[in-house]
Amino acid sequence: MRDTKIPIQTRHSSAGIMLSAVLALLIAAASVMGFVVWSTSNIDNRALAQQTEVAAKVLSARRDSLLKEQQSIAMRDDTLLHTRFDFDPVWVEQQLGTCMFAFFGHDGSILLGPDNKRLYTMAGGQGVPADRRTAIPPAVASMVGKLRGEIATGGLTPYNTGQSDTPLQLSDIAIIDGQPTLVSVIPIVSDTRTIPQQLGTELIFVSLVSLNISQPNSWTMNGTLFENASFTGIDGHDPDKSAFPLINAAGRLQGFFEWTPERPGAHLLVQTAPVLAGGFSIAAVLVFYLLYRLRRSTNELDAQRLIAMHQANFDRLTGLPNRTKFDTESRGCTDASRRRRGTGSAHDARSRSVQAGQ
């Protein structure tokens, strides 16, 4: 009778190979996915850092442009003449109101006299009648007071003596009517320095630029797209959006510029995840197929080895053990008998040695 059972050691070896291959495949898949997730996260972080940097640069540039725009009207002889020495309301409306709104995009303008009383107010491109003017916002009043104080201590001397090309000027971010706003204050001076003014009696020109996007939308800054961009106050911040804090000169938070961050890494992951999953699925199928073929081949080789051993030890015709089998069994019995005799002789010798010692 033929014994064609596959040895247990062989089956264990095949199972070990399959388990190792499966573990290797799982480790490779986890490593690749971990690397992909890490890479895409870094891409998103770099994109966010770039957008934040662009936002900071653009807001800084807007503040710088506000200073220059205000200087273009405050540093003129004709402005000084038409506002202080021969007040012309039509000229003031056109230059400090319409021009600043239509040409530069300023949302508000205020002209203050030596006693800080309003001589002119513009809001939304329209002059505001005296009977409809509200109180000067505290943040603006504070900046005007600071400017007056610096003028009183010689702040205009460098400009008046030709040591500086521009007069003393202050700018900051403040909350005006609940909205983050760029504020700039500057004294009205002579560009030729030929029209003298008594120190402390200068008119003050205030410009307001509201940081406002009426409806959240896509906004482009220096070629960088900001989705759902908006300026908000402190209480209106959306925690699900990225935000650039608006800090004033005193270090106090005045609001946020916020937007839905661009996530190129996440988009890449969404696009590549099905491809990666498909690739790993195909790889898994191939590995399991190869393991199946390996196990099948191993079983066939073991079966053929058992058949060959049977044919070498048994007669093909009768199925009885042949001379090779007889010689093998005989040698096995002889070797076993010798081992038993050798063990017995050694035992007898030790017994005799013990008796002699007694």
C-alpha positions in Angstrom: 0.0 0.0 0.0 1.4 3.4 -1.0 1.9 6.1 1.6 1.6 9.4 -0.3 0.8 11.7 2.7 2.6 15.0 2.5 5.0 15.4 5.5 3.9 17.8 8.2 7.2 19.7 8.0 6.6 20.4 4.4 3.0 21.7 5.0 4.3 23.9 7.8 7.1 25.3 5.6 4.5 26.2 2.9 2.2 27.8 5.4 5.2 29.8 6.7 6.1 31.0 3.3 2.5 32.1 2.6 2.2 33.9 6.0 5.5 35.7 5.4 4.5 36.8 1.9 1.1 38.1 3.2 2.8 40.0 6.0 5.3 41.5 3.6 2.5 42.6 1.3 0.6 44.2 4.1 3.7 46.0 5.5 4.5 47.3 2.0 1.0 48.5 1.5 0.9 50.3 4.9 4.4 51.8 4.2 3.4 53.2 0.8 0.1 54.5 2.1 1.8 56.1 5.1 4.3 57.8 2.8 1.6 59.0 0.5 -0.4 60.5 3.3 2.7 62.1 4.8 3.7 63.6 1.5 0.2 64.9 0.7 0.0 66.4 4.2 3.3 68.2 3.7 2.1 69.5 0.3 -1.1 70.9 2.0 1.0 72.5 4.7 3.4 74.1 2.2 0.4 75.4 0.2 -1.2 76.9 3.4 2.1 78.5 4.3 2.4 80.0 0.9 -1.1 81.4 1.0 -0.6 82.9 4.4 2.7 84.5 3.3 0.9 86.0 0.2 -1.9 87.3 2.4 0.6 89.0 4.7 2.5 90.6 1.8 -0.6 91.8 0.1 -2.1 93.4 3.2 1.2 95.0 4.0 1.4 96.3 0.4 -2.2 97.6 0.7 -1.2 99.6 3.8 1.9 101.0 2.0 -0.2 102.0 -1.0 -2.7 103.7 1.3 0.1 105.9 2.7 1.3 106.9 -0.7 -2.3 107.6 -1.9 -2.9 109.8 1.1 0.4 111.6 0.6 -0.5 112.4 -3.0 -3.3 114.7 -1.8 -2.0 115.8 1.6 1.4 117.0 0.4 0.2 119.7 -2.0 0.2 123.5 -1.9 -3.2 123.7 -3.5 -4.7 121.3 -0.9 -3.3 123.5 1.9 -4.7 126.6 0.2 -8.2 125.1 -0.5 -8.6 123.6 2.9 -7.0 125.9 5.4 -6.6 129.4 4.0 -9.5 129.6 1.5 -11.8 126.7 2.2 -13.5 125.5 -1.0 -16.2 122.9 -0.3 -16.5 121.9 -4.0 -12.8 121.4 -4.4 -12.7 119.5 -1.1 -15.6 117.3 -2.2 -14.0 116.5 -5.5 -10.4 115.9 -4.2 -10.8 114.5 -0.7 -14.1 112.7 -1.4 -14.8 111.7 -5.0 -11.2 111.2 -6.1 -10.2 109.2 -3.0 -13.2 106.9 -3.4 -13.3 106.5 -7.1 -9.6 106.5 -8.0 -8.0 104.9 -4.9 -10.9 102.9 -3.4 -11.0 104.7 0.0 -14.2 104.0 1.9 -14.0 107.1 4.0 -12.2 110.5 4.4 -12.2 112.9 7.3 -10.7 116.4 7.4 -10.1 117.8 10.9 -9.4 121.4 11.8 -6.8 122.6 14.3 -9.3 121.9 17.1 -10.0 118.4 15.7 -13.5 119.4 14.6 -14.7 117.9 11.4 -14.5 120.2 8.4 -15.4 117.5 5.9 -16.6 113.8 6.0 -16.9 111.3 3.1 -18.5 107.9 3.4 -19.0 105.5 0.5 -18.0 108.2 -2.1 -20.5 110.7 -0.8 -20.1 113.8 1.4 -21.9 113.5 4.7 -23.8 116.7 5.8 -22.8 118.2 9.2 -26.1 117.3 10.8 -25.7 113.6 9.9 -22.1 113.1 11.0 -21.5 110.7 13.8 -18.8 110.9 16.4 -15.2 110.2 15.4 -14.5 106.5 16.1 -12.3 106.1 19.2 -9.6 104.4 17.3 -9.3 107.3 14.9 -9.4 109.9 17.7 -6.6 108.0 19.5 -4.4 108.0 16.3 -5.1 111.8 15.7 -4.2 112.5 19.3 -1.0 110.6 19.0 -0.1 112.4 15.7 -0.8 115.8 17.4 1.4 114.8 20.3 4.3 113.8 18.0 3.9 117.0 15.9 4.1 119.0 19.2 7.4 117.4 20.0 9.0 118.2 16.7 7.7 115.4 14.5 7.3 117.6 11.5 10.8 119.2 11.8 12.6 116.7 9.5 10.1 117.4 6.8 10.0 121.1 7.2 13.8 121.3 7.1 14.1 119.1 4.1 15.7 116.2 6.0 12.7 113.9 5.1 10.8 113.6 1.8 7.5 112.8 3.6 5.8 114.3 6.7 5.0 112.4 9.8 2.2 109.9 9.1 0.6 107.1 11.2 -1.3 104.1 10.0 -2.9 101.1 11.8 -5.7 98.5 11.7 -8.8 99.3 13.8 -12.3 98.2 14.1 -14.6 100.8 12.5 -18.4 100.0 12.6 -17.6 96.4 13.5 -15.3 95.9 10.5 -11.5 95.6 10.3 -10.3 98.9 8.7 -7.0 100.4 7.6 -6.7 103.9 9.0 -4.1 106.4 8.1 -3.7 110.0 9.4 -1.4 112.7 8.0 -1.1 116.5 8.4 -1.8 118.6 5.3 1.5 120.3 4.4 3.1 122.3 1.6 5.0 120.3 -0.9 7.2 123.2 -1.7 7.7 124.1 2.0 6.9 127.7 1.1 3.6 128.0 2.9 4.4 128.2 6.6 2.0 127.0 9.3 2.0 127.6 13.0 3.1 124.5 14.9 0.1 122.6 16.2 -2.5 124.2 13.9 -2.1 121.8 11.0 -5.2 120.2 9.5 -5.3 116.4 9.8 -6.5 114.3 6.9 -7.8 110.8 7.8 -8.3 108.0 5.2 -10.3 104.8 5.9 -10.1 101.6 3.9 -12.5 98.9 5.0 -11.1 95.4 4.8 -14.3 93.9 3.6 -15.5 91.5 1.0 -19.3 91.8 0.9 -19.9 88.2 0.1 -17.4 85.3 0.6 -16.1 84.4 -2.8 -13.0 83.5 -4.8 -10.4 86.2 -4.4 -7.0 86.4 -6.1 -4.0 88.0 -4.5 -0.8 88.2 -6.5 -1.9 85.3 -8.6 -2.8 83.1 -5.5 -6.4 82.0 -5.4 -8.3 82.3 -2.0 -11.5 80.4 -2.0 -14.4 81.8 0.0 -12.2 84.7 1.2 -13.6 87.2 3.7 -12.5 89.7 6.4 -14.2 89.2 9.7 -14.1 90.6 13.2 -12.9 88.7 16.2 -16.3 87.2 16.9 -17.0 86.2 13.3 -14.1 83.8 12.7 -15.0 80.5 11.2 -12.8 77.8 12.9 -13.1 75.5 9.8 -11.2 78.1 7.7 -7.6 79.1 7.6 -7.1 82.6 9.0 -4.5 85.4 8.9 -4.7 87.5 12.1 -5.0 91.3 11.8 -2.9 92.8 14.6 -2.8 96.5 15.3 0.3 98.5 16.4 -0.5 97.8 20.1 -0.4 94.0 19.4 -4.2 93.6 19.8 -6.2 91.3 17.5 -8.6 93.3 15.3 -10.0 90.5 13.1 -9.1 87.9 10.6 -8.6 87.5 6.9 -9.9 84.0 6.4 -10.4 81.6 3.5 -11.0 78.0 2.6 -7.4 76.6 2.3 -6.2 75.1 -0.9 -5.5 71.4 -0.4 -3.5 70.1 -3.5 -2.2 67.2 -1.4 -5.7 66.1 -0.4 -6.9 66.4 -4.0 -3.9 64.4 -5.1 -4.7 61.7 -2.5 -8.3 61.5 -3.6 -7.2 61.1 -7.2 -4.5 58.6 -6.6 -6.1 56.5 -3.8 -8.3 54.4 -6.2 -5.2 53.8 -8.4 -3.1 52.7 -5.4 -5.9 50.5 -4.1 -6.3 48.9 -7.5 -2.5 48.4 -7.8 -2.3 46.8 -4.4 -5.4 44.6 -5.2 -3.7 43.4 -8.4 -0.4 42.8 -6.5 -2.3 40.9 -3.8 -4.0 38.7 -6.4 -0.7 38.0 -8.1 1.0 37.1 -4.8 -1.7 34.8 -3.7 -1.8 33.2 -7.2 2.0 32.7 -7.1 1.7 31.3 -3.5 -1.0 28.9 -4.7 1.2 27.7 -7.6 4.1 27.3 -5.2 2.1 25.3 -2.7 0.7 23.2 -5.5 4.1 22.6 -7.0 5.5 21.7 -3.6 2.7 19.2 -3.0 3.3 17.6 -6.4 7.1 17.3 -5.7 6.5 15.8 -2.3 4.0 13.3 -3.8 6.4 12.4 -6.6 9.2 11.9 -4.0 6.9 9.6 -2.0 6.0 7.6 -5.1 9.7 7.3 -6.0 10.6 6.1 -2.5 7.8 3.5 -2.8 8.9 2.3 -6.1 12.5 2.0 -4.9 11.5 -0.2 -1.9 8.6 -2.3 -3.2 8.1 -4.6 -6.1 5.9 -3.1 -8.8 4.2 -6.3 -9.7 3.5 -7.8 -6.3 3.7 -4.7 -4.1 5.9 -6.6 -1.7 9.1 -5.2 -0.1 12.1 -5.8 -2.4 15.7 -6.5 -1.7 16.5 -2.8 -1.2 13.7 -2.6 1.4 15.0 -5.7 3.0 18.6 -4.4 3.2 17.5 -1.1 4.6 15.3 -2.7 7.3 18.1 -5.2 8.0 20.7 -2.5 8.5 18.2 -0.6 10.7 17.6 -3.7 12.9 21.3 -4.5 13.1 22.2 -0.9 14.1 19.5 -0.9 16.7 20.7 -4.2 18.2 24.2 -2.9 18.3 23.1 0.2 20.1 21.2 -1.8 22.6 24.1 -4.2 23.2 26.5 -1.3 23.6 24.2 0.3 26.1 23.8 -2.9 28.1 27.5 -3.6 28.2 28.2 -0.2 29.4 25.5 -0.7 32.1 27.0 -4.0 33.2 30.5 -2.5 33.4 29.2 0.3 35.6 27.4 -2.2 37.8 30.5 -4.3 38.3 32.6 -1.2 39.1 30.1 -0.3 41.8 30.1 -3.8 43.3 33.9 -3.9 43.4 34.0 -0.6 45.2 31.7 -1.9 47.9 
